[in-house]
Amino acid sequence: MLGKNLTLGFYKIFCLPTYAVILLVHLIKQQAEKRTTRSWDVSINNSVREIKRTNKRRKSGGYYASEDELMETIEEAFEAAIERAAVEAFEGRHDNDELKQMIDLEKVKEIALNLINSN
C-alpha cells in the first residue's frame, strides 16, 4: 500500500508544473498587456483550482508540496511560461526577452503563489 501512495504522490507532484505554466502564461499576459479577458481569468482560476486539488493529500491531510516547493515549481515553470506567453501576447510580436522587460517577474511569481495559497 505504501508503494501505491508514493506513486500517486509522485504523479501529483509531476502534474504541478503543467498547471503552473498555464497559470503563469495568463498572469504574464495580464501584466504585459495591462488587461485581462474572461478566458484568461477562467484559465487562471482553473489552474489554481487544479494545483490546489492536485497538491492536497486527501486521506492523511496536508499537502504534497510545501510552500517552498511550490515556489520552486513556479520558478522552474517560468521560462516555459514566458516562451508560450511571448507567442500569445501582443499577437506574438515580442520575443521572450522583450516580454520579460515588460513585466515584473518577481511580482508575477508572487501573485501566482498568493493565488495558490489563498482559500
Secondary structure, 3 states (H helix, E strand, C coil): CHHHHHHHHHHHHHHHHHHHHHHHHHHHHHHHHCCCCHHHHHHHHHHHHHHHHHHECCCCCCECCCHHHHHHHHHHHHHHHHHHHHHHHHHHCCCHHHHHHHCCHHHHHHHHHHHHHCC
